[in-house]
Amino acid sequence: MRLDLCDVFRLLNPERKLFTWHSNTNPPIFCRLDYLLLSSSSLNCVTDYQIKTGYSSDHSIVVMKLNLIHNDKGPGYFKLNNSLLLDTVYKNKIKTSIQEIVSFNEQANPNVLWEIIKGRIRDETIKYASLKKKRSSIRTRN
């Protein structure tokens, strides 16, 4: 399973050599063992990233500051308002749309057909819900 995690330090400092662990052997050994990983969709929230010398430790302190208040939103997900499933007009509209899509795309690959149907359901649902909300707000004003 791919988690889409990024090494923030390396992305911000592709050429810089800093280490987060050292040994006091002769010769000394330096490694970068400590990482802060973040999903690529959250990288725009990073405001600062530092590796600081640790106190009484062979490990350095890794500090990352995030601004979670002003992050850019992505496309999001479509969420069906389940109450529409009780609306007969809506159900008939969706059934008709599906029948039209299937009749116009008889030769289509089933996977492509399914994607077209899902897209049409999403579009029709958004239009219908928006219209229903407008009608409801007009009724409550009057």
ZIWOJO-V854598 format. One line per field, one symbol per residue. ss: DSSP state (H for helix, E for strand, L for the rest). psi: psi as a letter, one per 30 degrees, with the letter a starting at -180 (. if undefined). burial: b if it has 9 or more other ideal C-beta (glycine too) atoms within 8 Angstrom, else e. A space follows every 50 residues. Layout:
# ZIWOJO-V854598
ss=???
psi=???
burial=???
This chain:
# ZIWOJO-V854598
ss=LLLLEEEHHHHHLLLLLLLLEEELLLLLEEELLLLLEEEHHHHHHEEEEE EELLLLLLELEEEEEELLLLLLLLLLLLLLLHHHHHLHHHHHHHHHHHHH HHHHLLLLLHHHHHHHHHHHHHHHHHHHHHHHHHHHHHHHHL
psi=kkfhkkjeeeefiffkjllfkllgljllkkljfkljkkkffgfffkfkkk jlklkhlfklkkkkkkjfehkkkafakkkkjfffffjeeeeeeeeeeeee eeefheglkeeeeeeeeeeeeeeeeeeeeeeeeeeeeeefe.
burial=eeeeebebbebeeeeeebbbbbeeeeeeeeebebbbebbeebbebbeebe beebeeeebbebbbeeeeeebeeeeeeeeeeeebeebeebbebbeebbee bbeebeeeeeebbeebbeebbbebbbebbeebeeeeeeeeee
